[in-house]
């Protein structure tokens, strides 16, 4: 069976877009990969992630391998600092307008894969409950990733290593008042991974994780949760913090220890807000440009009439990958990237069959 | 310094047991309030309400337990809460920062309304200290003055309240305050037309019936004065 010779357009050069591009090319179909930033690698690269939950792999190395697999693939054409600004046509022959550093271009592509991903919840977006923008020693998961990557886990206020650290889970997730009613899915695993890394770098530190539910899917249970508790003695406390107050030059964290049924206050040196996911600005914009239905949270609607197709969008011939459609971990992202690649190639083949 | 706590209900006599059907009926009355669905969605026990709750810091009181007990429709626990816990809530609504959108303080409001409507003994007991406050507001339509707060009915304020009450006049002279209108007879005067309208509202809206449920003596006193005023005008 043959394709119509047109490339598949992949929008977004993060893990999902890279994996989709690699798979489409592996099936022998040309790819046009468009990335808004100056380089590939997506959020793990932009936010300087330290390690992945998968085997504690060095993120730079793992994402670097993925980038190399795409950049060395002759079937993939890469446009960085470029954006899709218009699209019409139909499956098998979409005409897209691109803004590139060399000016505006028109291209014809056979199918489109959207992999524009998420952004971290901004703790100042709705509320200053945790004083993220007032207290230097209140940081987010992504701030902590950068510190772990630099091997410099310190209190931003004074540059000293913290003795006591508290993670607060579900910041910006599972919250009707903020409007993000969904679970962001990865934060429990990431916080536990970071707690382990902190203990590896600062063995004498005490680490607390305040949670509502610890959602340790599949192997995260034995690869992250149990080692964090058993080997690294991380303290898991069921209860969410209502406020953080200054106490001398440290921070007073006030919550309820719900399993013990009593209010609890502890003094810590550093608080890490386990911020969840929201659709990235790129995801919101591309949904409008391509005319894709979005759900109430701004994610691109996927699932199709059956609810079982995680890559189908409201527009035939356009597929969505990973965190552009829902909070997603890397397993979700890679699995949907491969599926979207297969669907995109199938779209080209149907178009070719139709043309005969 | 050790912190001692007082509870107007838990320290004293406990409530009478009632049949299961009675508890169920009281629960259904709370649940059927049109506000109920907006006050209780569901609870995943994060405890943010408890950690924000001033009463939880001093009493055996938990807005989380209230939300859970009602969500589970546990009528026995509901009845315990109705009899004891609801009177320990300050109605400050710090608990409304619930990520699920619950309003545990609002649930307490609904339960208090049911307790008052049925003239439950605990409601009468808890409201005893407010009888002069109610008397003043319903007859004059304006606020209370400090000398109305009587120490006998506020054991939860601690042993100091008696001393405060005894020395209030002297202390208020010592500490400059904006107004000296701090005693009952100097409180605001409301004109007669406004008062008559107010009394009519109390009767028409059923408020007088509520007062009768919790304090019959107070009710008789109020009715006598109000009816006399209304008759004089007509």
Boltz contact constraints between the chains, C-beta under 6 A:
constraints:
  - contact:
      token1: [A, 175]
      token2: [B, 99]
      max_distance: 6.0
  - contact:
      token1: [A, 176]
      token2: [B, 100]
      max_distance: 6.0
  - contact:
      token1: [A, 176]
      token2: [B, 101]
      max_distance: 6.0
  - contact:
      token1: [A, 212]
      token2: [B, 44]
      max_distance: 6.0
  - contact:
      token1: [A, 212]
      token2: [B, 46]
      max_distance: 6.0
  - contact:
      token1: [A, 239]
      token2: [B, 47]
      max_distance: 6.0
  - contact:
      token1: [A, 240]
      token2: [B, 46]
      max_distance: 6.0
  - contact:
      token1: [A, 240]
      token2: [B, 48]
      max_distance: 6.0
  - contact:
      token1: [A, 242]
      token2: [B, 48]
      max_distance: 6.0
  - contact:
      token1: [A, 242]
      token2: [B, 51]
      max_distance: 6.0
  - contact:
      token1: [A, 242]
      token2: [B, 52]
      max_distance: 6.0
  - contact:
      token1: [A, 254]
      token2: [B, 51]
      max_distance: 6.0
  - contact:
      token1: [A, 255]
      token2: [B, 51]
      max_distance: 6.0
  - contact:
      token1: [A, 256]
      token2: [B, 47]
      max_distance: 6.0
  - contact:
      token1: [A, 256]
      token2: [B, 50]
      max_distance: 6.0
  - contact:
      token1: [A, 256]
      token2: [B, 51]
      max_distance: 6.0
  - contact:
      token1: [A, 258]
      token2: [B, 45]
      max_distance: 6.0
  - contact:
      token1: [A, 258]
      token2: [B, 47]
      max_distance: 6.0
  - contact:
      token1: [A, 263]
      token2: [B, 51]
      max_distance: 6.0
  - contact:
      token1: [A, 263]
      token2: [B, 56]
      max_distance: 6.0
  - contact:
      token1: [A, 263]
      token2: [B, 57]
      max_distance: 6.0
